[in-house]
């Protein structure tokens, strides 16, 4: 079974027991969280698409750790003007382990069954 979830302004395709790096969520390592913005759920045979989300569908995950990503270097230069700027950025991340995908029931699920 798979699900497409939305968190941090991005969409992720997840399966059970996946490890996922997402933008930082306020949760302690070891805490259990529920992601309820599920856009699509499928089990290989049947796919349910939400409008825009599936009512009642959730993804349960456990926070593995809070970390920072590798450094990204931003370098700006204008030639012949002695203009150089160097900056670095490290994004804060939350590492999740997907425990369970619960398919909900909504208008899209009822329409798919007909």
Steps between C-alpha positions, in 0.01 A plus 500: 500500500622850422384854571580847372519747787551874515714663767726804502368617163623184327345170402653161583416146392535269801471129573489330840842473671647779281749749644413854393687831535259794514514863607513548875195409708469592867530154658745321724692191380297189577169686483217366286335743257207476262512655154144561385552682168480184287450577130494147359496141629557184297544130568617383157154418364289798608611861522300764688562864412384777732331826414746644615545268802345168597262530794606280790827383342805533722863399508650413839873566538763499772763774530845340476710815545526875444801596288645748254563431133834545327614855432395669177737773380354813342762693300430822312751677279500789254812496294719808474313672787681341796165362622505158666263366765519155656229369727411158638170344605415182693134398501347358819348155436287244679562133427181290509436126488161425345319250723150462357284628214127517570277542194202720571155515353370801319336614178795381293499154664125462447530606135785254440293208634206567262 
